[in-house]
Amino acid sequence: MRSEPVSPAALLTPVRLQVAPGHSPDPRPPVRIFVGTEPVQHRAERVFFHALRKVRNPARVYEVYRMLRLPGFAQGRWRTGFTNFRFAIPDLAGRHGRALYNDVDEIYLGDPAELFDRPMGEAGYLALTPSDTAVMLLDCARMAQVWTLERAQRLGKKTLLELAAEKPGLWAPLPAQWHARDTEYRPGFTTCLHYTALNLQPWHPTPEQYSYHPHPLGELWRDLEREADAAGYEIFSAAAPSPAYGDAAARLAVPPRWRLPADVARWVGHAASVVTVGPLDAAGFGRVQAVELDRLAGASGDLVAAAHLERCPADDLPWLVDALFAAAGTAVYLAVAPAAAEPPADTEAWWRARLRTAARRHPGRAWRLDVLDAGGRRSRGWQAAAGTDTSPVVWLLHGRHAGDNAQIDALAGAVGWPAQTRRLRFSPLSRLPGWLKGARPVGLTASEPALAPPWPDLVIAAGRRSASVARWIARRSGGRTRTVVLGRPRAPLSAFDLVLTTPQYGLPVRGNVLHLPAPPATGSAPEAATLDAWRARWAALPRPWIALLVGGDRAPYCLDADQARRLGEAAGALAARLGGSVLATTGPRTTPAAAEALFAVLGDRAFQHRYAPGQADNPYRALLALADQFVVTGDSASMLAEAAASGKPVAVFAPAHRRGVVARLQRALERRLGLVERAAGSRGTARQQNRLGRSYDRLLAAGVVSRERDVSAVQKALGLPDLPADPAPAQLDPDRQARALADAATRVRDLLTAEQKL
């Protein structure tokens, strides 16, 4: 016999997105969405909701059911903590009406109501394939004949899919735009994007299982998280707490009480008023006001102190911690026992991250976290001072490469602190690997000005030569100087406070490694008079002006005469097709033979400029400002980034590779053993990272091994087409690149305001 239908209210309470103010209610049924999730996916879940809020129909009601930790399921060999939950939806939805299903690692880029209302004919469910059920539209009455709660709890996923396959016509195809997996994404077409490669997911949910690398579309997801952060958005709030929040006050009333430590008074100085939340004894602290959780929003005090918030539902902790900072005038004190909290709040790292986030949203507040053990005793603590107006001492270590120096300056400009430049000169010994040089200035022959005390608070370097000098400065300062390195230090990543890297180096994600989608766009546009002079010089050339930015030989790329001729032919053909002109400039790595071959093909109809050191009339910056389109050789990540940052159409010419024996052997091993990008699976997306890949990442992180530079990874991150396709604006628009740099600047500033262990 069939069991009675299960009311969704019996297991799940939806998060309701009501009709927005000022809109007449849409009479159609609420859009019901069931999301498979688990505690480690809390960041992904928040972004899923935020993305939905952005694209929803404001006149319609949406009901989102979070399928989280449902009881009674035999999880067995599930890859996730929610694998079979989707098959219980017909019962959870009451065996009537429609329902959408989504994995939590997806984002809506279009209104799911359009899919929810789509005609289904006689089908019971729409999915990309009969077995790819990460996005589904279900007819719950029809699917209840096959998928029930009892079966979902007892049977395996394969068996449940086979049951559906036994009924002809039960499945029908889902339109491709509603389930794009990773690089299947198409701007303007894709309405639901699925981050399927677990070791590339931008929110890094399980670092104990995977060694993460950047996702080519990571900035799209991070942009949504930035928006949620800026708006202070959480799934639950004081106005709409979680269903489990109702008994939170009762949970906090349970003994034991925590006594506010006496040294807190010395930490915060004179506090005219203290607000306490939870079982906290603040005797001896002057004017003290104890408030209940539901009255916290209306409270205020110089110091706000709380204890045992881990007893509250984990879903409500983000807004509760934020409320502490909102109520505090100068400082927040918190004593918690993370081990007693619900996941994901069951780690000390989670609480520290929440406090840092709240402190950014409410500047000017110091904070302290006391971590309690299972017996309620303080085991350790963390303390962070409020930001000050005093600027730290910053050194910029400039080397021989102008591009590296420009990136250092761009980062320093984004950070916003005054900085002093130290110009370094090196001998060939500086090319020794960083793991061998250690924290010694091996190969450093001179510095202008000299590297001498007083040592700086912060040093910013780029590349392996300067990286060792930065480590030496930090050691000489007694560990007080914070170190930031751009690019690839070829040394243990753990030796630096922060490494800012870009996709061409293939470095793994680590806690102190921040991946930017492209190198920081450097330099500024020439003065108006200079631009006017170049504009007049090119005035006779037909528009559009196609700037041809030419690099050269830099391992593993080779731009020889034959490659240069092909480049000239492709650029000339593009100009002829568009009725425009080529404005070409070579660079410091362009060989004379390549330049001759290129300009011979382009002829007199093109503007030609040959690079020479120290030239006063180099048109590179003017081209970035005045050209209508760009063709860029794919050997330079900086040139790609600067052309893309213009916001104008760009196409990339891929130069040939020239690899030595060692490089060819390393590349063959990487591919053969699946150390980096494993071959596509049956779904057409990359397979998940294997154990050898994680071990290889440990060698990369130790600086023992370095991967071949792959500028095409930057091209993919920017979303730029290859010639002979027409140039197109970067999918990663300039504003998004600027926001990524702003994130990096925030991380740098955080180094000098980071919490200290007590």
Buried (B, 14 or more C-beta within 10 A) or exposed (E): EEEEBBEBEEBBBBBEBEBEEEEEEBEEEBBBBBBBBBBBBBBBBBBBBBBBBBBBBEBBBBBBBBBBBBEEBEEEEBEBBBBBBBBBBBBBBBBEEBBBBBBBBBBBBBBBBBBBEEEBEEBBBBBBEBBBBBBBBBBBBBBBBBBBBEBBBBBBBEEBBEBBEEEEEBBBEBBBBBBBBBBBBEEEEBBBBBBBBBBBBBBBBBEEEBBBBBBBBBBBBBBBBBBBBEEBBBBBBBEEBBBBBEEBBEBBEEEEEBEBBEEBBEBBEEBEBBBBBBBBBBEEBEEBBBBEBEEBBEBBBBBBBBBBBBBBBBBBBBBBBBBBBBBBBBBBBBBBBBEBBBBBBBEBEBBBEBBBBBBBEBEEBBBBBBBBEEEBEEEEBBBBBBBEEEEBBBBBBBBBBEBBBBBBBBBBBBBEBEBEBBBBBBEEEBEBBBBEBBBBBBBBEEBEEEBEEEBBBBBBBBBBBBBBBBBBBBBBBEEEBBBBBBBBBBBBBBBBBBBBBBBBBBBBBBEBBBBBBBBBBBBEEBEEEBBEBBEEBBEEBEBBBBBBBBBBBBEBBBBBBEBBBBBBBBBBEBBEEBEBBBBBBBBEBBBEEBBBBBBEBBEEEBBBBBBEEEEEEBBBBBBBBBBBBBBBBBBBBBBBBBBBBBEBBBBBBBBEBEBEEEBEEBBEEBEEBBBBBBEEEEBEBBBBBBEBBBEBBEEBBBBBBBBBBBBBBBBBBBBBBEBEEEBBBBBBBBEBBBBBBEBBBEBBBBBBBBBEEB
